[in-house]
Each structure stands twice: as C-alpha cells, then as structure tokens.
Amino acid sequence: MKTLLPEGWPRPSGYSNGVMAEGRMVFVAGQIGWTKDMVFEASDFLGQLRQTLENTLAILAEAGAGPEHITRMTWYVTSRDEYLANLSGMGAVWRELMGKNYPTMACVEVSGLMEARAKIEIETTAVLPPER
C-alpha cells in the first residue's frame, strides 16, 4: 500500500489524502458501538467509537486482515459538535487500536442512525496483498 501525497501538500492529521493498493479487497459493512450481542455497553461517543473499531477489527481478522490493510473509512456521526469535542480522546483510542495506520477517510454528520442509541457508524474497505 502506498500513501499518496502530492508534492508541496501538508501531511493531513489523522488520515491520508489518497492510498494506492493492489490485492484482495475486504468490505466491512457499517459497524456501530454495540457488542457482538447487539448490546450498547457505552453511551458516550468515545466508548462507542472504541467498540465500533473493535467490531471492525474483529471482522477484518476473519479475512486475515488488520488495521494496516485498511484503505478507506467513512464515518457517520450524529453530532459534529460531539465529534469535535472528542478529538484528543479519539486520537488516543485510534493509536491504541489502529496504530499509525491512516487510511483515507470521510466523516459525515447525519440526523440519526438506524439504531437510535448509536452515535457513530463506520464503513471500511481494506486491501490485502494478492495471494501468491
């Protein structure tokens, strides 16, 4: 996987502008902050983010993938203000679970998610190296 950063552009913080990858693609449906048993153990944004990322990583592991294979994420949040208020905490959760992997990302504020208690939903694409 190669990060794409045009000459003279500043390095974005927490994501990449572009990624080039070749291999087997893995698509992870939108994950939210409930457990595998569909129970919300956290009602706060950071707790739900942590669970959402853990769910995403569990699904990726089924394909033999990890955070280093993620090329794209789309985040849907129910409150832009809550998202912005938690930036430093999100960085800590991200580094703990995802390391120094920064895929391309989009973040969209939505009026609500299908599960009323969900504060965040993340859709993910990963690319594993081609099988040899």
DSSP file (Angstrom, degrees, kcal/mol; ACC not computed):
  #  RESIDUE AA STRUCTURE BP1 BP2  ACC     N-H-->O    O-->H-N    N-H-->O    O-->H-N    TCO  KAPPA ALPHA  PHI   PSI    X-CA   Y-CA   Z-CA
    1    1 A M              0   0    0      0, 0.0     2,-0.4     0, 0.0    20,-0.2   0.000 360.0 360.0 360.0 138.8    0.0    0.0    0.0
    2    2 A K  E     -A   20   0A   0     18,-2.8    18,-3.1     2,-0.0     2,-0.3  -0.984 360.0-134.0-125.8 129.4    1.3    3.5   -0.9
    3    3 A T  E     -A   19   0A   0     -2,-0.4     2,-0.6    16,-0.2    16,-0.3  -0.640  20.5-140.6 -78.6 135.6    0.1    6.7    0.6
    4    4 A L  E     +A   18   0A   0     14,-3.2    14,-0.7    -2,-0.3    13,-0.3  -0.886  31.2 160.8-104.6 117.6   -0.5    9.4   -2.0
    5    5 A L        -     0   0    0     -2,-0.6     3,-0.1    12,-0.1     6,-0.1  -0.894  34.6-132.0-138.4 104.2    0.6   12.9   -1.0
    6    6 A P    >   -     0   0    0      0, 0.0     3,-2.1     0, 0.0    11,-0.0  -0.213  40.6 -87.5 -56.7 145.1    1.1   15.5   -3.8
    7    7 A E  T 3  S+     0   0    0      1,-0.3     0, 0.0     0, 0.0     0, 0.0  -0.253 113.4  17.1 -55.7 133.6    4.4   17.4   -3.6
    8    8 A G  T 3  S+     0   0    0      1,-0.3    -1,-0.3    -3,-0.1     0, 0.0   0.277  93.6 124.2  87.2 -10.8    4.1   20.5   -1.5
    9    9 A W    <   -     0   0    0     -3,-2.1    -1,-0.3     1,-0.1     2,-0.1  -0.611  65.1-116.0 -81.2 141.8    0.9   19.4    0.2
   10   10 A P        -     0   0    0      0, 0.0    -1,-0.1     0, 0.0     0, 0.0  -0.458  35.3 -99.8 -71.7 150.7    0.9   19.3    4.0
   11   11 A R        -     0   0    0     -2,-0.1     5,-0.1     1,-0.1    -6,-0.0  -0.578  41.6-124.0 -69.3 122.4    0.5   15.9    5.7
   12   12 A P        -     0   0    0      0, 0.0     2,-0.7     0, 0.0     3,-0.2  -0.319  23.5-113.8 -66.3 154.6   -3.1   15.7    6.8
   13   13 A S  S    S-     0   0    0      1,-0.2     3,-0.1     3,-0.0    -2,-0.0  -0.813  88.9  -6.2 -95.9 114.1   -3.7   14.9   10.5
   14   14 A G  S    S+     0   0    0     -2,-0.7     2,-0.3     1,-0.2    -1,-0.2   0.464 126.3  45.9  88.9   1.7   -5.2   11.5   11.3
   15   15 A Y  S    S-     0   0    0     -3,-0.2     2,-0.3    87,-0.2    89,-0.2  -0.948  75.7-113.1-158.2 174.5   -6.0   10.4    7.7
   16   16 A S  B     -b  104   0B   0     87,-1.7    89,-0.5    -2,-0.3     3,-0.1  -0.905  13.5-138.6-116.0 148.4   -4.4   10.2    4.2
   17   17 A N  S    S-     0   0    0     -2,-0.3     2,-0.3   -13,-0.3   -12,-0.1   0.858  87.1  -4.3 -70.0 -35.4   -5.5   12.1    1.1
   18   18 A G  E     -A    4   0A   0    -14,-0.7   -14,-3.2    -3,-0.1     2,-0.4  -0.993  58.6-161.2-157.6 153.9   -5.1    9.0   -1.0
   19   19 A V  E     -A    3   0A   0     -2,-0.3     2,-0.5   -16,-0.3   -16,-0.2  -0.999   7.1-155.8-138.9 137.0   -3.9    5.4   -0.9
   20   20 A M  E     +A    2   0A   0    -18,-3.1   -18,-2.8    -2,-0.4     2,-0.3  -0.964  25.0 163.6-113.8 130.7   -2.9    3.1   -3.7
   21   21 A A        -     0   0    0     -2,-0.5     2,-0.4   -20,-0.2   107,-0.1  -0.984  23.5-158.6-145.4 153.2   -3.2   -0.6   -3.1
   22   22 A E        +     0   0    0     -2,-0.3     2,-0.3   105,-0.1   105,-0.1  -1.000  51.2  51.1-132.8 134.0   -3.3   -3.9   -5.1
   23   23 A G  S    S-     0   0    0     -2,-0.4     2,-0.5   106,-0.2    -2,-0.1  -0.998  87.8  -8.3 149.6-151.2   -4.7   -7.1   -3.9
   24   24 A R  E     -C  128   0B   0    104,-1.9   104,-3.1    -2,-0.3     2,-0.3  -0.755  62.0-138.2 -92.3 127.2   -7.8   -8.8   -2.3
   25   25 A M  E     -C  127   0B   0     -2,-0.5     2,-0.4   102,-0.2   102,-0.2  -0.637  14.2-166.0 -91.4 141.4  -10.5   -6.3   -1.2
   26   26 A V  E     -C  126   0B   0    100,-3.0   100,-2.9    -2,-0.3     2,-0.5  -0.994   4.5-161.5-124.4 128.5  -12.4   -6.7    2.0
   27   27 A F  E     -C  125   0B   0     -2,-0.4     2,-0.6    98,-0.2    98,-0.2  -0.950   2.5-161.8-114.2 124.3  -15.6   -4.6    2.6
   28   28 A V  E     -C  124   0B   0     96,-3.3    96,-1.8    -2,-0.5     3,-0.2  -0.921  18.8-129.0-108.7 122.3  -16.9   -4.2    6.1
   29   29 A A  E     -     0   0B   0     -2,-0.6    93,-0.1    94,-0.2    95,-0.1  -0.150  50.8 -65.4 -59.8 161.7  -20.5   -3.1    6.5
   30   30 A G  E     -     0   0B   0     93,-0.1     2,-0.4    91,-0.1    93,-0.3  -0.292  58.1-158.2 -53.8 124.2  -21.2   -0.1    8.7
   31   31 A Q  E     -C  122   0B   0     91,-2.7    91,-2.3    -3,-0.2     2,-0.2  -0.842   6.9-165.3-108.0 145.3  -20.3   -1.0   12.3
   32   32 A I  E     -C  121   0B   0     -2,-0.4     2,-0.8    89,-0.2    89,-0.2  -0.666  38.0 -85.6-122.4 178.9  -21.7    0.7   15.4
   33   33 A G  S    S+     0   0    0     87,-0.5     9,-0.5    -2,-0.2     8,-0.4  -0.109  85.9 105.6 -85.8  38.5  -20.8    0.8   19.0
   34   34 A W  S    S-     0   0    0     -2,-0.8     6,-0.2     6,-0.2    -2,-0.1  -0.790  70.6-106.0-110.7 163.5  -22.6   -2.2   20.3
   35   35 A T    >   -     0   0    0      4,-2.7     3,-2.4    -2,-0.3    -1,-0.1  -0.130  42.1 -91.2 -75.9 176.1  -21.2   -5.6   21.3
   36   36 A K  T 3  S+     0   0    0      1,-0.3    -1,-0.1     2,-0.1    -2,-0.0   0.733 130.6  57.8 -60.4 -21.3  -21.4   -8.8   19.2
   37   37 A D  T 3  S-     0   0    0      2,-0.2    -1,-0.3     0, 0.0     3,-0.1   0.263 121.5-110.3 -91.6  11.1  -24.6   -9.5   21.2
   38   38 A M  S <  S+     0   0    0     -3,-2.4     2,-0.4     1,-0.2    -2,-0.1   0.886  73.6 137.4  61.6  43.0  -26.1   -6.2   20.0
   39   39 A V        -     0   0    0     -4,-0.1    -4,-2.7     0, 0.0     2,-0.8  -0.977  53.1-135.5-119.6 130.0  -25.8   -4.5   23.4
   40   40 A F        +     0   0    0     -2,-0.4    -6,-0.2    -6,-0.2     3,-0.1  -0.768  27.3 171.2 -83.4 110.5  -24.7   -0.9   23.9
   41   41 A E        +     0   0    0     -2,-0.8     2,-0.4    -8,-0.4    -1,-0.2   0.665  68.2  50.5 -89.7 -19.5  -22.3   -1.0   26.9
   42   42 A A        -     0   0    0     -9,-0.5    -1,-0.1    -3,-0.1    -9,-0.0  -0.946  51.3-179.1-120.4 139.7  -21.2    2.6   26.3
   43   43 A S        +     0   0    0     -2,-0.4     2,-0.2    -3,-0.1    -1,-0.1   0.508  63.1  87.4-108.7  -9.8  -23.5    5.6   25.8
   44   44 A D  S  > S-     0   0    0      1,-0.1     4,-2.2    75,-0.0     5,-0.2  -0.525  85.5-115.0 -90.3 159.6  -20.6    8.1   25.3
   45   45 A F  H  > S+     0   0    0      1,-0.2     4,-2.6     2,-0.2     5,-0.2   0.920 112.5  46.8 -59.5 -50.0  -19.0    8.9   22.0
   46   46 A L  H  > S+     0   0    0      1,-0.2     4,-2.6     2,-0.2    -1,-0.2   0.888 111.6  51.3 -65.1 -38.7  -15.5    7.6   22.8
   47   47 A G  H  > S+     0   0    0      1,-0.2     4,-2.0     2,-0.2    -1,-0.2   0.909 113.0  45.5 -63.6 -41.2  -16.9    4.3   24.3
   48   48 A Q  H  X S+     0   0    0     -4,-2.2     4,-2.6     2,-0.2    -2,-0.2   0.870 111.0  53.3 -70.6 -35.7  -18.9    3.7   21.2
   49   49 A L  H  X S+     0   0    0     -4,-2.6     4,-2.7    -5,-0.2     5,-0.2   0.945 108.5  50.4 -60.9 -47.1  -16.0    4.6   18.9
   50   50 A R  H  X S+     0   0    0     -4,-2.6     4,-2.5     1,-0.2    -2,-0.2   0.936 113.2  44.8 -56.2 -48.8  -13.8    2.1   20.7
   51   51 A Q  H  X S+     0   0    0     -4,-2.0     4,-2.7     1,-0.2    -1,-0.2   0.892 111.3  54.0 -65.5 -39.0  -16.4   -0.6   20.3
   52   52 A T  H  X S+     0   0    0     -4,-2.6     4,-2.2     2,-0.2    -1,-0.2   0.927 111.7  44.5 -60.4 -45.6  -17.0    0.3   16.7
   53   53 A L  H  X S+     0   0    0     -4,-2.7     4,-2.7     2,-0.2    -2,-0.2   0.892 112.1  52.3 -67.2 -39.2  -13.3    0.0   15.9
   54   54 A E  H  X S+     0   0    0     -4,-2.5     4,-2.1    -5,-0.2    -2,-0.2   0.912 110.2  49.1 -62.0 -41.4  -13.1   -3.3   17.8
   55   55 A N  H  X S+     0   0    0     -4,-2.7     4,-2.0     2,-0.2    -2,-0.2   0.925 111.1  49.9 -61.9 -44.7  -16.0   -4.7   15.8
   56   56 A T  H  X S+     0   0    0     -4,-2.2     4,-2.5     1,-0.2    -2,-0.2   0.923 111.0  48.6 -60.0 -45.9  -14.4   -3.6   12.6
   57   57 A L  H  X S+     0   0    0     -4,-2.7     4,-2.3     1,-0.2    -1,-0.2   0.858 107.9  55.2 -64.8 -35.5  -11.1   -5.2   13.6
   58   58 A A  H  X S+     0   0    0     -4,-2.1     4,-0.9     2,-0.2    -1,-0.2   0.905 110.7  45.1 -64.0 -41.0  -12.9   -8.5   14.5
   59   59 A I  H >X S+     0   0    0     -4,-2.0     3,-0.7     1,-0.2     4,-0.5   0.923 112.2  51.0 -69.3 -43.6  -14.5   -8.7   11.1
   60   60 A L  H ><>S+     0   0    0     -4,-2.5     5,-2.4     1,-0.2     3,-1.6   0.886 103.0  60.6 -59.4 -38.4  -11.2   -7.8    9.3
   61   61 A A  H ><5S+     0   0    0     -4,-2.3     3,-1.6     1,-0.3    -1,-0.2   0.824  93.3  65.1 -59.7 -31.3   -9.4  -10.6   11.3
   62   62 A E  H <<5S+     0   0    0     -4,-0.9    -1,-0.3    -3,-0.7    -2,-0.2   0.764 106.0  43.8 -61.9 -24.0  -11.8  -13.1    9.7
   63   63 A A  T <<5S-     0   0    0     -3,-1.6    -1,-0.3    -4,-0.5    -2,-0.2   0.346 124.0-104.6 -99.1   3.7  -10.2  -12.2    6.4
   64   64 A G  T < 5S+     0   0    0     -3,-1.6     2,-0.2     1,-0.3    -3,-0.2   0.719  81.3 130.4  78.7  21.5   -6.7  -12.3    7.8
   65   65 A A      < -     0   0    0     -5,-2.4    -1,-0.3    -6,-0.1    -2,-0.1  -0.687  35.0-174.7-108.5 160.2   -6.5   -8.5    7.8
   66   66 A G    >   -     0   0    0     -2,-0.2     3,-2.0    -3,-0.1     4,-0.4  -0.733  50.8 -73.9-137.0-172.8   -5.6   -5.9   10.4
   67   67 A P  G >  S+     0   0    0      0, 0.0     3,-1.4     0, 0.0    31,-0.1   0.802 123.2  67.3 -59.5 -28.9   -5.6   -2.2   10.7
   68   68 A E  G 3  S+     0   0    0      1,-0.3    34,-0.1    33,-0.0    30,-0.0   0.645  97.7  54.4 -67.5 -12.9   -2.6   -1.9    8.4
   69   69 A H  G <  S+     0   0    0     -3,-2.0    58,-2.8    32,-0.1     2,-0.3   0.519  79.2 112.9 -96.1  -8.2   -4.8   -3.2    5.5
   70   70 A I  E <   +D  126   0B   0     -3,-1.4    56,-0.3    -4,-0.4     3,-0.1  -0.498  32.4 168.5 -71.0 128.1   -7.5   -0.5    5.8
   71   71 A T  E     +     0   0B   0     54,-2.6    33,-2.2     1,-0.3     2,-0.3   0.651  62.2  19.1-109.8 -24.7   -7.5    1.8    2.8
   72   72 A R  E     -De 125 104B   0     53,-1.9    53,-2.7    31,-0.2     2,-0.4  -0.995  54.2-179.2-153.0 140.5  -10.8    3.7    3.3
   73   73 A M  E     -De 124 105B   0     31,-2.0    33,-1.6    -2,-0.3     2,-0.5  -0.998  11.0-159.7-137.7 141.4  -13.3    4.5    6.1
   74   74 A T  E     -De 123 106B   0     49,-2.5    49,-2.4    -2,-0.4     2,-0.4  -0.986  15.1-160.0-118.4 120.7  -16.5    6.5    6.0
   75   75 A W  E     -De 122 107B   0     31,-3.3    33,-2.9    -2,-0.5     2,-0.5  -0.839   5.8-164.9-101.5 133.5  -17.6    7.7    9.4
   76   76 A Y  E     -De 121 108B   0     45,-3.1    45,-2.1    -2,-0.4     2,-0.4  -0.983  14.1-177.7-115.6 120.2  -21.2    8.7   10.1
   77   77 A V  E     -De 120 109B   0     31,-2.7    33,-2.9    -2,-0.5    43,-0.2  -0.914  28.5-146.3-121.6 147.0  -21.6   10.7   13.3
   78   78 A T  S    S+     0   0    0     41,-2.0     2,-0.3    -2,-0.4    42,-0.1   0.586  89.9  36.2 -87.4  -9.7  -24.8   12.0   14.9
   79   79 A S     >  -     0   0    0     40,-0.4     4,-2.2     1,-0.1    -1,-0.2  -0.874  53.7-169.1-147.7 112.5  -23.2   15.1   16.3
   80   80 A R  H  > S+     0   0    0     -2,-0.3     4,-2.8     1,-0.2     5,-0.2   0.894  96.2  54.2 -60.3 -40.5  -20.4   17.2   14.7
   81   81 A D  H  > S+     0   0    0      2,-0.2     4,-2.2     1,-0.2    -1,-0.2   0.907 108.4  47.2 -63.0 -42.9  -20.0   19.0   18.0
   82   82 A E  H  > S+     0   0    0      2,-0.2     4,-0.8     1,-0.2    -1,-0.2   0.906 111.9  51.6 -65.9 -40.5  -19.6   15.8   20.0
   83   83 A Y  H >< S+     0   0    0     -4,-2.2     3,-1.1     1,-0.2    -2,-0.2   0.955 112.9  44.3 -57.4 -52.3  -17.1   14.6   17.4
   84   84 A L  H >< S+     0   0    0     -4,-2.8     3,-1.1     1,-0.3     4,-0.2   0.838 108.8  57.1 -65.2 -33.5  -15.0   17.8   17.6
   85   85 A A  H 3< S+     0   0    0     -4,-2.2    -1,-0.3     1,-0.2    -2,-0.2   0.679 109.8  46.7 -70.0 -16.6  -15.2   17.8   21.4
   86   86 A N  T <X S+     0   0    0     -3,-1.1     4,-2.8    -4,-0.8    -1,-0.2   0.150  73.2 117.5-112.1  18.2  -13.6   14.4   21.5
   87   87 A L  H <> S+     0   0    0     -3,-1.1     4,-2.2     1,-0.2     5,-0.1   0.904  78.7  45.0 -56.9 -47.2  -10.7   14.8   19.0
   88   88 A S  H  > S+     0   0    0      1,-0.2     4,-1.7    -4,-0.2    -1,-0.2   0.911 115.3  47.8 -67.2 -39.7   -7.9   14.2   21.5
   89   89 A G  H  > S+     0   0    0      2,-0.2     4,-2.3     1,-0.2    -1,-0.2   0.878 109.8  53.3 -65.5 -37.3   -9.6   11.2   23.0
   90   90 A M  H  X S+     0   0    0     -4,-2.8     4,-3.1     1,-0.2    -2,-0.2   0.905 106.1  54.0 -63.2 -40.6  -10.3    9.8   19.5
   91   91 A G  H  X S+     0   0    0     -4,-2.2     4,-2.6    -5,-0.2    -1,-0.2   0.904 109.1  47.8 -59.8 -41.6   -6.6   10.1   18.8
   92   92 A A  H  X S+     0   0    0     -4,-1.7     4,-2.1     2,-0.2    -1,-0.2   0.924 113.8  46.0 -66.3 -44.7   -5.7    8.0   21.8
   93   93 A V  H  X S+     0   0    0     -4,-2.3     4,-2.3     2,-0.2     5,-0.3   0.921 113.5  51.0 -62.9 -43.5   -8.3    5.3   21.0
   94   94 A W  H  X>S+     0   0    0     -4,-3.1     4,-3.8     1,-0.2     5,-0.8   0.953 110.7  46.7 -59.4 -51.7   -7.2    5.3   17.4
   95   95 A R  H  X5S+     0   0    0     -4,-2.6     4,-0.9     3,-0.2    -1,-0.2   0.884 112.7  51.3 -60.6 -38.7   -3.5    4.9   18.3
   96   96 A E  H  <5S+     0   0    0     -4,-2.1    -1,-0.2    -5,-0.2    -2,-0.2   0.920 125.6  23.3 -64.2 -44.3   -4.2    2.1   20.8
   97   97 A L  H  <5S+     0   0    0     -4,-2.3    -2,-0.2    -5,-0.2    -3,-0.2   0.815 135.7  28.5 -93.9 -34.0   -6.3    0.1   18.4
   98   98 A M  H ><5S-     0   0    0     -4,-3.8     3,-0.7    -5,-0.3    -3,-0.2   0.564  85.6-155.9-109.7 -12.4   -5.2    1.1   14.9
   99   99 A G  T 3<< -     0   0    0     -4,-0.9    -1,-0.3    -5,-0.8    -2,-0.1  -0.443  62.9 -27.3  72.0-143.2   -1.6    2.1   15.4
  100  100 A K  T 3  S+     0   0    0     -2,-0.1     2,-0.6    -5,-0.0    -1,-0.2  -0.180  97.7 126.2-102.9  39.6    0.0    4.5   13.0
  101  101 A N    <   -     0   0    0     -3,-0.7   -32,-0.1    -7,-0.2   -33,-0.0  -0.877  34.7-177.5-100.0 124.1   -2.3    3.5   10.1
  102  102 A Y        -     0   0    0     -2,-0.6   -87,-0.2   -34,-0.1     3,-0.1  -0.813   5.5-177.2-127.6  90.6   -4.1    6.4    8.5
  103  103 A P        -     0   0    0      0, 0.0   -87,-1.7     0, 0.0   -31,-0.2  -0.160  43.0 -78.5 -74.8 175.1   -6.4    5.4    5.6
  104  104 A T  E     -be  16  72B   0    -33,-2.2   -31,-2.0   -89,-0.2     2,-0.3  -0.522  60.9-172.4 -69.0 146.4   -8.4    7.8    3.5
  105  105 A M  E     - e   0  73B   0    -89,-0.5     2,-0.3   -33,-0.2   -31,-0.2  -0.988  26.3-168.6-144.9 151.6  -11.5    9.0    5.4
  106  106 A A  E     - e   0  74B   0    -33,-1.6   -31,-3.3    -2,-0.3     2,-0.4  -0.984  11.7-160.7-131.7 145.0  -14.7   10.9    5.1
  107  107 A C  E     - e   0  75B   0     -2,-0.3     2,-0.4   -33,-0.2   -31,-0.2  -0.995   9.7-174.9-129.6 127.2  -16.8   12.0    8.1
  108  108 A V  E     - e   0  76B   0    -33,-2.9   -31,-2.7    -2,-0.4     2,-0.5  -0.973  21.1-136.2-126.0 131.4  -20.4   12.9    7.7
  109  109 A E  E     - e   0  77B   0     -2,-0.4     2,-0.3   -33,-0.2   -31,-0.2  -0.756  29.1-172.5 -84.7 130.8  -22.8   14.3   10.2
  110  110 A V        -     0   0    0    -33,-2.9     3,-0.1    -2,-0.5   -30,-0.1  -0.845  34.2-123.3-121.9 158.6  -26.2   12.6   10.0
  111  111 A S  S    S-     0   0    0     -2,-0.3     2,-0.3     1,-0.2   -33,-0.1   0.720  87.5 -27.2 -74.7 -19.6  -29.5   13.3   11.7
  112  112 A G        -     0   0    0    -35,-0.1     2,-0.3     7,-0.0    -1,-0.2  -0.943  56.5-122.5 179.2 164.1  -29.7    9.8   13.0
  113  113 A L        -     0   0    0      5,-0.3     5,-0.1    -2,-0.3   -36,-0.0  -0.746  39.6-101.6-115.5 166.3  -28.6    6.2   12.5
  114  114 A M  S    S+     0   0    0     -2,-0.3     2,-0.7     1,-0.1     3,-0.1   0.855 115.1  60.2 -60.6 -35.8  -30.8    3.1   12.2
  115  115 A E  S >  S-     0   0    0      1,-0.1     3,-2.0     2,-0.0    -2,-0.3  -0.861  84.3-147.2 -93.2 114.9  -30.1    2.2   15.8
  116  116 A A  T 3  S+     0   0    0     -2,-0.7    -1,-0.1     1,-0.3    -3,-0.1   0.768  94.1  51.5 -56.5 -31.8  -31.3    5.1   17.8
  117  117 A R  T 3  S+     0   0    0     -3,-0.1    -1,-0.3     2,-0.0     2,-0.2   0.612  85.6 107.9 -82.6 -11.2  -28.6    4.8   20.6
  118  118 A A    <   +     0   0    0     -3,-2.0    -5,-0.3     1,-0.1     3,-0.1  -0.476  41.2 179.9 -72.4 133.7  -25.8    4.7   18.1
  119  119 A K  S    S+     0   0    0      1,-0.3   -41,-2.0    -2,-0.2   -40,-0.4   0.576  70.3  25.0-102.7 -17.4  -23.6    7.9   17.9
  120  120 A I  E     - D   0  77B   0    -43,-0.2   -87,-0.5   -42,-0.1     2,-0.4  -0.998  55.1-172.7-150.2 144.0  -21.2    6.6   15.2
  121  121 A E  E     -CD  32  76B   0    -45,-2.1   -45,-3.1    -2,-0.3     2,-0.4  -0.995  11.5-163.6-136.6 136.0  -21.2    4.2   12.4
  122  122 A I  E     -CD  31  75B   0    -91,-2.3   -91,-2.7    -2,-0.4     2,-0.4  -0.982   6.0-163.3-127.7 128.6  -18.1    3.3   10.3
  123  123 A E  E     - D   0  74B   0    -49,-2.4   -49,-2.5    -2,-0.4     2,-0.4  -0.891  20.2-164.1-105.8 138.2  -17.9    1.6    7.0
  124  124 A T  E     -CD  28  73B   0    -96,-1.8   -96,-3.3    -2,-0.4     2,-0.4  -0.953  20.0-166.4-134.2 143.1  -14.5    0.2    6.0
  125  125 A T  E     -CD  27  72B   0    -53,-2.7   -54,-2.6    -2,-0.4   -53,-1.9  -0.995  16.0-178.9-123.0 134.5  -12.6   -1.0    3.0
  126  126 A A  E     -CD  26  70B   0   -100,-2.9  -100,-3.0    -2,-0.4     2,-0.4  -0.919  14.9-151.1-128.4 156.4   -9.3   -3.0    3.3
  127  127 A V  E     -C   25   0B   0    -58,-2.8  -102,-0.2    -2,-0.3  -105,-0.1  -0.982   8.9-163.3-131.7 121.2   -6.9   -4.4    0.8
  128  128 A L  E     -C   24   0B   0   -104,-3.1  -104,-1.9    -2,-0.4     3,-0.1  -0.685  37.7 -89.3 -95.4 154.7   -4.8   -7.5    1.5
  129  129 A P        -     0   0    0      0, 0.0  -105,-0.2     0, 0.0  -106,-0.2  -0.232  56.8 -88.1 -57.8 152.3   -1.8   -8.4   -0.6
  130  130 A P        -     0   0    0      0, 0.0     2,-0.2     0, 0.0  -108,-0.0  -0.294  47.4-104.3 -59.8 146.7   -2.6  -10.6   -3.6
  131  131 A E              0   0    0      1,-0.1  -108,-0.0    -3,-0.1    -3,-0.0  -0.493 360.0 360.0 -70.0 143.1   -2.4  -14.4   -2.9
  132  132 A R              0   0    0     -2,-0.2    -1,-0.1    -3,-0.1     0, 0.0   0.389 360.0 360.0-107.6 360.0    0.7  -16.0   -4.2
